[in-house]
Amino acid sequence: MTVPTPAEVTALCATAWPDRLPHPRGLADRLGEPSGWAWRRDDAGRLVAFAAFRPPESAPHGHLRLLLTHPDLRGRGLGRALVAEVRERLGPVPLAAGEERGHFLPSAPEASVGFFERVGFVPTGRVSVDMVADLRPPPPAARLPAHLRLTDAREEGILSGVQALTTDVFSPRWTHDATAVATRAPHQLLALQGDGRVLGFALVGTGDNPAILPSFLFPAALCAAVGADGLAGGLGPVGLHPDLRGSGVGRALMLAAMHHLRGQGVQAMGIDWTGIAPFYERLGFRTWASYTHLRLPALQP
C-alpha cells in the first residue's frame, strides 16, 4: 500500500477527532519515519486507519503514539488490527499508549479508554491532564529575586547551562527537548540565571514559532476552551533547581513565561501532560483534557 503523506494523516485526524485539530506543522514534525507507521486504505485508496509507534528506548516498553480510525468505519476491527500489527512488529515487549519522548499524546483520551481496554490494555492508575489559561486578562506581576534574571538561549552559554541543569536534576528527555528546541529556535528556551549558572528554564512558544511544543499542538481546542479566537501558545517542560523550590521562584518563573507569551499576542496558553494540576490552578490554569495511562502486557513466549 502507498505510504501515507502527512497531509493524509492530518486529514484523517481532522475527521476522526474534529474537536481537537492538530497544528499541521506540529503533527508533521511528530509523525516520525514511515518505519514506525501502520495503516489501512479502503478500496478507493483513501486512508481510513493509521497508527504511529516507537520501539522501547529509555523505558522497557514500546509506545503506541497515535491511533486513528475513520468514524464511518469504527467497530469493524481496523483499530484492533493495527494494534495487533504494531505488537507483532515491536516484538514481545509491553506496549504503552503514548508516554513517549515526543509527547505526541501522553496516553489515551477519556473517550477512547473503552477501546483500549477491549484490546487488552490495562490502566496503570495514572492520569495526566492538559491545562489552559486565558491570557487576555494580565497575569499577576512576576517578581524575581534581585540576584536572578530571565534570559534565553540566544545568550552565549545558556544552552549548555540548561543542559547541565537538566542532566544533573531532571532527565535525558528534558535535555533532549531543550536541546532540540534551542537548536531550532533559541529564543524559545527561556532560562533563569543567577550566581553564574542556570537555575531554571522553560520552553515556550506560539503557533507561529519554529518549534511547535506539545502544549499547543491543538491550538483551536485551546482557544475554544477559554472562548478566545486569537493566537495559542504554551509552555513545557519547565524546571527549577531544587535549591530554589519552595521559595516562590517557581511561581515567579511561570508568571514571567506567561507575560512573555502574552507579549507575543498569545490569548490561550497551554500546559500539556502534567500531574501537578493544583500548582497550575493557582496561576489561573484549568484542565481541558484528561488522559488515562494504559499498558498492553508483553506477549508470553
C-alpha positions in Angstrom: 0.0 0.0 0.0 1.1 3.5 -0.7 2.8 5.2 2.2 0.5 7.9 3.7 1.6 11.6 3.4 1.5 13.9 6.4 -1.4 15.7 4.7 -3.4 12.5 4.6 -2.7 11.8 8.2 -3.7 15.4 9.1 -7.0 15.0 7.1 -7.8 11.7 8.8 -7.0 13.2 12.2 -9.4 16.1 11.4 -12.2 13.6 10.5 -11.6 11.2 13.4 -11.1 13.9 16.0 -12.8 17.1 14.8 -12.8 18.8 18.2 -9.1 18.6 18.5 -7.5 19.6 15.2 -3.7 19.4 15.4 -1.3 22.1 14.2 -0.4 20.8 10.8 3.3 21.5 11.1 3.3 20.2 14.7 1.7 17.0 13.6 4.1 16.5 10.7 7.1 17.1 13.0 5.9 14.3 15.3 4.9 11.6 12.9 8.4 10.2 12.7 9.6 7.9 9.9 7.3 5.6 8.0 9.1 2.6 9.5 7.1 3.5 12.7 3.7 3.6 10.9 0.9 1.1 10.2 -2.1 2.0 8.1 -5.1 0.8 6.1 -6.7 2.1 3.0 -10.1 1.4 1.6 -10.8 0.1 -1.9 -10.7 3.6 -3.3 -7.3 4.2 -1.8 -8.5 6.5 0.9 -6.5 6.4 4.2 -9.0 5.1 6.8 -6.9 4.0 9.7 -3.4 5.0 10.9 -1.1 4.2 13.8 2.3 5.6 14.8 4.6 3.7 17.2 8.0 3.7 18.6 10.2 0.8 20.0 11.5 0.8 23.5 14.1 3.5 24.2 14.8 4.7 27.8 11.8 2.6 29.0 11.3 -1.1 28.8 8.1 -0.8 26.8 7.2 0.3 23.3 4.9 3.2 22.6 1.7 3.4 20.6 1.9 7.1 19.8 -1.2 7.7 17.7 -4.2 5.6 16.6 -6.8 6.9 14.2 -9.8 5.3 12.6 -12.3 6.9 10.3 -15.5 7.4 12.2 -17.6 5.7 9.5 -15.6 2.5 9.8 -15.3 2.2 13.6 -16.4 -1.2 15.0 -15.1 -3.1 12.0 -11.8 -4.2 13.6 -9.5 -1.7 11.9 -8.1 -0.3 15.2 -7.7 -3.8 16.6 -5.8 -4.9 13.5 -3.4 -2.0 13.7 -2.7 -2.7 17.4 -2.0 -6.3 16.5 0.3 -5.3 13.7 2.2 -2.8 16.0 2.6 -5.5 18.6 3.9 -8.0 16.0 6.4 -5.5 14.7 7.7 -4.5 18.1 8.1 -8.0 19.4 7.3 -9.4 22.9 7.5 -6.1 24.9 4.9 -4.3 26.9 3.2 -1.5 24.9 2.2 1.9 26.4 -0.5 4.0 25.0 1.6 7.2 24.5 4.2 8.3 27.1 7.0 8.6 24.6 9.5 11.4 24.5 7.9 13.3 21.6 4.8 14.0 23.8 2.7 13.1 20.8 -0.1 12.1 23.1 0.5 11.4 26.8 -1.9 8.4 26.7 -5.5 7.5 25.8 -8.1 10.3 25.8 -11.1 9.6 28.0 -13.3 8.8 25.1 -11.1 6.0 23.8 -10.3 4.2 27.0 -13.0 1.6 26.4 -11.5 0.6 23.1 -8.0 0.2 24.6 -9.3 -1.9 27.4 -11.2 -4.2 24.9 -8.0 -4.9 23.0 -6.1 -5.8 26.2 -4.7 -2.6 27.6 -4.8 -2.3 31.4 -5.0 1.1 33.2 -1.9 1.9 35.3 -3.8 4.1 37.7 -2.0 7.2 36.5 -4.0 10.1 35.0 -2.4 13.2 33.4 -4.1 16.3 32.1 -3.7 19.2 29.7 -4.4 22.6 31.1 -5.2 26.0 29.6 -5.1 29.6 30.9 -6.8 32.7 29.4 -4.0 35.3 29.0 -6.2 38.1 27.8 -6.5 39.5 31.4 -3.0 40.3 32.6 -1.5 37.8 35.0 -0.1 38.9 38.3 3.4 40.6 38.2 6.4 38.2 38.1 8.6 39.2 41.0 12.0 37.5 40.6 14.7 37.9 43.3 17.2 40.6 42.5 20.0 38.1 42.0 18.1 36.2 39.3 17.5 37.3 35.7 15.5 35.9 32.8 17.3 35.4 29.5 17.1 32.9 26.6 19.4 30.6 24.6 20.5 33.3 22.2 22.9 34.3 25.0 26.2 32.5 25.0 26.5 29.7 27.5 22.7 29.5 28.3 22.0 26.2 26.4 25.0 24.5 28.0 23.8 25.7 31.3 20.3 24.4 30.8 21.8 21.1 29.6 23.8 20.8 32.8 20.7 21.5 34.9 18.5 19.0 33.1 21.2 16.3 33.2 22.0 16.8 36.8 18.5 17.3 38.2 15.9 16.1 35.7 16.0 13.6 32.9 17.6 12.8 29.5 14.2 13.5 27.9 14.3 17.1 29.1 17.9 17.5 28.0 16.8 16.3 24.6 13.7 18.6 24.4 15.7 21.7 25.5 18.5 21.0 23.0 16.1 20.3 20.1 14.1 23.4 20.7 17.1 25.7 21.3 18.9 24.4 18.2 15.9 25.2 16.1 14.7 28.4 17.8 17.0 29.6 20.7 14.5 32.4 21.6 12.1 29.7 22.7 14.3 28.5 25.5 13.9 30.8 28.5 16.4 30.5 31.3 16.7 31.8 34.9 20.3 32.7 35.5 22.0 33.6 38.8 25.2 33.0 40.7 26.9 32.3 37.4 24.8 29.3 36.5 21.3 28.4 35.1 18.9 27.7 37.9 15.7 27.3 35.9 14.3 27.0 32.4 11.1 26.9 30.4 10.4 26.1 26.8 7.8 28.5 25.4 6.3 29.2 22.0 3.4 30.2 19.9 1.7 28.6 16.8 3.8 30.9 14.7 7.2 29.9 16.1 9.6 27.4 14.5 9.2 24.8 17.3 5.7 23.6 17.9 5.6 22.4 21.5 3.2 19.7 22.7 1.4 22.2 24.9 -0.1 24.0 21.9 -0.3 21.1 19.4 -4.1 21.6 19.4 -4.4 25.4 19.0 -8.1 25.6 18.1 -9.1 23.5 21.0 -7.0 25.6 23.4 -8.7 28.8 22.2 -12.1 27.3 22.3 -11.5 26.2 25.9 -11.2 29.8 27.0 -13.6 31.4 24.5 -10.7 33.0 22.5 -10.2 33.3 18.8 -6.7 34.5 18.6 -3.2 33.1 19.0 -2.5 29.9 21.0 0.8 29.3 22.7 2.2 27.2 25.5 5.0 26.1 27.8 6.8 22.9 28.8 8.8 21.4 30.1 9.7 23.9 32.9 12.1 23.1 35.7 13.7 24.7 38.7 16.8 23.8 40.7 16.0 22.1 43.9 17.8 24.8 45.9 15.1 27.3 44.9 12.0 25.1 45.4 9.5 26.3 47.9 10.9 29.9 47.7 8.3 31.3 45.3 10.7 31.4 42.4 8.9 28.7 40.5 5.7 30.7 40.6 7.7 33.8 39.5 9.3 31.9 36.6 5.8 30.7 35.5 4.4 34.2 35.6 7.4 35.5 33.7 6.8 32.9 31.0 3.1 33.9 30.9 3.9 37.6 30.5 6.4 36.6 27.8 3.8 34.8 25.8 1.1 37.4 26.4 3.6 40.0 25.0 3.7 37.9 21.8 -0.1 38.1 21.4 -1.0 34.7 23.0 -4.5 34.5 24.2 -4.8 30.9 25.2 -1.8 29.3 26.9 -1.5 25.5 27.2 0.5 23.2 29.5 0.5 19.5 28.5 0.8 16.2 30.3 1.0 17.3 33.9 0.2 15.6 37.1 0.5 18.7 39.3 -2.7 20.4 38.4 -3.1 22.2 41.8 0.1 24.2 41.3 -1.0 25.5 37.9 -4.6 26.1 39.1 -3.2 28.7 41.5 -1.8 30.5 38.4 -5.2 30.5 36.6 -5.0 27.3 34.6 -7.7 24.7 34.4 -7.9 21.2 33.0 -9.3 20.9 29.4 -8.3 17.3 28.6 -7.6 14.2 30.7 -5.7 11.1 29.7 -5.7 7.6 31.2 -2.4 5.8 31.1 -2.6 2.2 30.0 -0.3 -0.7 29.2 -0.7 -3.7 27.0 1.2 -6.5 28.8 4.1 -8.3 27.0 3.3 -11.3 24.9 4.1 -14.6 26.8 6.5 -16.9 25.0 
